[in-house]
Amino acid sequence: LALIVGGSRGMTGSVCLAAHSALRTGCGMVHCALPESIIPIVSIKVTEPVLHSLQETDEGTPALNNIDIIKRLSANMQAALIGPGISHNKDTGSLVRKLLSVLSIPVVLDADGINAFKGYVETLKDHTGKLIITPHNKEWERLFGILPKAPNDIINTVRQKAIEFSMIIVLKGNPTIIADSGGKAFILPVGNSGMATAGSGDILSGVIVSLIAQECIPVNAAILGVAIHGMAGEKA
């Protein structure tokens, strides 16, 4: 079972893409926790996932006071994905940061889930369960600053941050670089420039959370997820 926390008014596509990809990758059941007002739209787009209503901000994003309900939902899950379409609202950012400290299951942090830590990067260290983040270069810059130019320096920088924050990093690109909390780095030369299309990252995060929910070790889920995603992109 996988839990996806995301969505906001006007941003329903991301969470639907992630839910679809998680199911296509073999996850037995997907639960989506969403702002109440977008559930009618999402229920038309997807039929298999179980949808759970969240209280929302005036902007139609998940509110901070949903901590307890999301924690209860997570008790029956093997993994969670936080971020697709969740938006930049201040209250929602506080929710995302708090969730990492209270959820004991592995968490994949993607999209605006990553952006919630802009200016709060040290709080990434407060995660309770295993953590995977999936930034592209711009999201990386918002957290850690501009990457070096030399390929070896990029790899070493990603490795160092993975060790410092005790997390798995999937730096999306061509090639994609993955580093685990022990400092191992993996280079995956799969994919193509067409995969820079909006929504492609939501598909990847759905694949990874699905693999973890199927009891794949998180770093292996990241590696296998990127490989599956990249090969699918090449075939498409």
N, C-alpha and C positions, 0 to 999 in steps of 0.2 A: 504494500500500500504506500502511495506517495501523496503528500500534501503540497499543494501549490497555493501560495499566498501572493495575491497580486490583483491587477486590474484597477481601473479608475474610470470615471466618466470620460467617454471619448477615447478610451484606451482598452478596448475589450479584445482586440485581435491578439495581442501578445500572449495573454494567459490561455487563450484558445489554442494557439499554435503549440505552446508548451504542453498543454494537456493532451493534444492529439499525438505529439511525438512521443510522449511518455507511454501512452497506450500502444502505439505502433511498435515500440521497442520491447514490449512484452510485459509491462507492469500490469498486475492483476486488477488493480482498482486505483483510480485517481480521484482525490478529493480536492476541490477548489474552494478556498475561503476568499470571498469577494465582497465589495461594497454592495449593500442591499439593492441599490437602484439599478445596477447593471445586470443583475441576475436574469431578468427576462430576456435581455439581449444575448447573454452567454448561453442560456438554455436553448436558444434557437440555433446557435452556431455549433454546439457540441451536445451529444446525447448521452454518452457513456459516463462522464464524470459525475460524482455527487457534488452538488453545489451547497455551500454553507454561507449564510448571510452574516455580514459584518456591519457594525455601525460605521458611519462615514462622516467625514468632515464636510464643511460647506462646499468644498470643491469636488466632492464625490470620490474621495480617496479613503483608504482604510484609516480609521482613527486610532489613537493611542490606547483608548480604553478597551481594545479588543484583545489585550494580552492574555487574559484568562481563558477566553473561548478558544484562541489559537493553541494555547498550551494544552487544553483539554483534548482538542482534536489531534494534536501530535502524539498523544499517549498511545494511540493505536497504529501509528505509522512507522515505517522503517526509514523514511527520509523525507526531507522537505526542500522545496524550492521557493525562495523568496525574491520577489522583485519584478517579474514581467508585468509591464504596464502599470506599475504601482504609483508612478508620478513623483514629483519633487516636493510635495507639501511638507511643511515643517513638522507638523504633528505626525504625519506618516513616517517621516525620517526617524523620529523618536521611537516609533513603534518598531521599526526595523532593527534599530540598534539594541533595543531592549530584548527583542526576540532572540537574538544571538546569545544573550546571557542566560536565558531561561530554558531554551530548547536543548534537550540532551541528545536528540537524534542528529545524524549528519545533515548538514544544511548546505545547499548549493545557493550561492548569492550571485544574482545576475542583474544586469541592466540598472534600473533605478534603485534596486537593492544595494548595489555597489555605490551609486552616487549618494546614498544616504550617509555615507561615511566621509564625504568631503568636509574637511575641517574637523573631523572627529576620528581620524585614522587610528589613533592609539586605542580607541575602544574596540577595534577589531580583535585585539588581544583578549578580550573578555568572553570570547565564545566558549560555551560549555561543551557542545558536541564537536565532532569533526567538521571542518569548514573547507569548502571549495569555493573560490571566487573565479569568475570567468570574464575578466576585463578585456576590452580591446584597447588600443594604444591611448585613445583620448580618456577613457575611464581610468586607465592606469595613471595618466598625468594628473587627474583630479585628486587622486589619493597620494601618490608618491613623487610626483614631479616628472620632468621629461626624462625619457630613457636615453642611455648613451647610444652612440651611432654604431660602434663596432659590434659585430655579432657575438663574439665571446664575452664582451662586457655586458651585453643585454642578458645573456644567459646567466652570468654570475650575479647580476642585479636581481633577477627574478628568483634565483636560488636563495640569495641572502634574505629577501623579504619573506619567502616561504618559511625559512628557518626562524626569523625574528618573530613572525606572527603565528607560528605553529599551525600553518594551514597549507592547503594545496592551491597552487595558482595555475590557471589555464590562461596564458596570454595569447589571445586569439590573433592570428595573422597568417602570413605565408612565409616560412613555416609557423605552425603553432608551437609554443614552448610551454611545457608543463614542468613544474617543480613541486616536490613534496616537502613536508616539514623536516625530513632528515637531510635535505640538501641534494637529493638526486634530481637530475634534470633529464627530460625526454624531449626530443625534437621530432615533430610529426609533419613531414613534407607532403601533406594531403590538402585537397581543396583547390579553389581557383578564385579569381577576382569577382566572378559572378556571385559568390557567396557573401559579398559585402552588402547584399540586398537586405533592407530592413525586414526583421522577422527571422532571419537565419540564426541569430544568436538565441532566440527563444526556442527554436527547434533543438539546438545543441543542449541547452540547459535541461530541456525535457528529457532528452536521451540520457544524460548523465544521472539525473535524479531517478529515472526509471531503473537504470542498472544498479544503483545503490540499493533501491528498494527490493531488488531481486538478489540481494546479499552479495553483490560484487564489492570487493574492497575499494574504498573511495578513490585512491590513486589509480587503481586499475580501471575503475569506472570512467575516470577522466580521460585516460589514454584510449580506452576502447571507444568511448563516446565520441571523441574527436576523430578517431579513425573511421568509424561508421558514418559520421556526419560528413567528413571530407570526401569519402568515397561515393556517398550518395550525391554530393554536389558535383563531383566529376562526372558521374553517370548522367545526371540531369543535364 
